[in-house]
Amino acid sequence: MSQANHGIVPSMTMFTAEYLNRTNHGYYQGQRLFYLNSNQNSKRYDQISVNPIDRYTWSAAARGAEGECYGILALHDHSDPSNGSTLYAQFGKTRECRGAMATPQSVTNSNSDQWTGG
């Protein structure tokens, strides 16, 4: 990767719960979203447990309205970080719903319709 490309896309490790809360990063249906560390349990839809895995990989988990736990994984291409993909998982009505659960091994669905029940 060239130095020019290296600076285009920020490292995924910067998107921590502290950073996202400090920057008021996001609202859903008029409600502010709150971000938790990867080992903290999401108990409501507006609580998102985030997991900045490495420079190219970031994940999160959040509780759905019916109590399901959903995961999302954002991947940047190592050879060109301006490209990447987003994957989804539905973990079901688990007791825990933590960002640490959302890993490249557990979040593998590229179809967001199944993730949202659509």
C-alpha positions in Angstrom: 0.0 0.0 0.0 1.4 3.4 -0.9 1.8 6.2 1.7 -0.9 8.2 -0.2 -3.5 5.5 0.2 -2.5 4.8 3.8 -3.8 8.2 4.9 -7.2 8.2 3.0 -9.1 6.0 5.4 -8.7 6.3 9.1 -7.8 3.2 11.2 -10.9 1.4 12.4 -9.3 1.4 15.9 -10.2 5.0 16.4 -13.9 4.2 16.5 -14.0 3.3 20.2 -17.1 3.7 22.4 -15.5 6.8 24.0 -14.8 8.4 20.7 -18.3 7.7 19.3 -20.0 9.0 22.5 -17.9 12.1 22.6 -18.7 12.9 18.9 -22.5 12.2 19.3 -22.2 9.7 16.5 -25.7 8.7 15.6 -29.4 8.8 16.2 -32.1 6.3 15.6 -35.7 7.3 15.3 -34.8 10.6 17.0 -33.1 8.9 19.9 -29.4 9.4 20.6 -27.3 6.2 20.4 -25.0 5.3 23.2 -21.9 3.3 22.7 -20.5 0.7 25.1 -17.1 -1.1 25.2 -16.8 -4.5 23.6 -17.2 -6.4 26.9 -20.3 -4.4 27.9 -23.8 -5.9 27.3 -26.3 -4.1 25.1 -29.6 -4.2 26.8 -31.6 -1.9 24.5 -31.6 -1.0 20.8 -30.0 2.4 21.5 -27.0 0.8 23.3 -24.4 -0.4 20.8 -21.4 -2.4 22.1 -18.5 -1.7 19.8 -15.4 -3.7 19.0 -12.6 -2.0 17.1 -10.7 -5.2 16.3 -7.8 -3.8 14.3 -6.9 -1.1 11.7 -9.0 -2.8 9.0 -11.8 -4.4 11.1 -14.6 -3.0 13.3 -17.6 -4.7 14.7 -20.6 -4.1 17.0 -23.5 -5.8 18.6 -26.9 -4.4 19.7 -30.1 -5.6 21.2 -33.2 -5.5 18.9 -36.7 -4.4 19.9 -37.8 -8.0 20.4 -34.7 -8.9 22.5 -32.6 -10.4 19.7 -28.9 -9.7 19.5 -27.6 -8.4 16.1 -24.0 -8.1 15.0 -22.3 -6.1 12.3 -18.7 -6.3 10.9 -17.0 -3.7 8.8 -14.0 -4.8 6.9 -11.5 -2.6 4.9 -9.5 -4.3 2.1 -5.9 -4.6 3.3 -4.5 -3.7 -0.1 -6.9 -0.7 -0.6 -8.6 0.5 2.6 -11.0 2.7 0.6 -12.7 -0.6 -0.4 -14.4 -3.1 1.9 -17.5 -4.9 2.9 -20.1 -5.1 5.6 -21.3 -8.4 7.1 -24.2 -9.2 9.4 -25.3 -11.7 12.0 -28.3 -12.5 14.1 -27.2 -14.1 17.4 -30.8 -14.7 18.6 -32.2 -13.9 22.0 -28.9 -14.5 23.9 -28.3 -13.5 27.5 -25.3 -11.5 26.4 -25.1 -9.1 23.5 -21.5 -7.7 23.4 -19.4 -6.3 20.6 -16.7 -8.9 21.5 -19.2 -11.6 20.2 -19.1 -10.0 16.7 -15.9 -11.4 15.1 -14.9 -12.3 11.5 -15.7 -15.9 12.4 -19.2 -15.2 13.8 -20.4 -12.4 11.5 -20.5 -13.8 8.0 -23.8 -13.0 6.3 -23.6 -10.5 3.4 -27.4 -10.3 3.1 -28.7 -7.5 5.3 -32.4 -8.5 4.6 -31.9 -11.7 6.7 -30.2 -9.5 9.4 -33.2 -7.2 9.7 -35.8 -9.9 9.1 -36.8 -8.5 5.7 
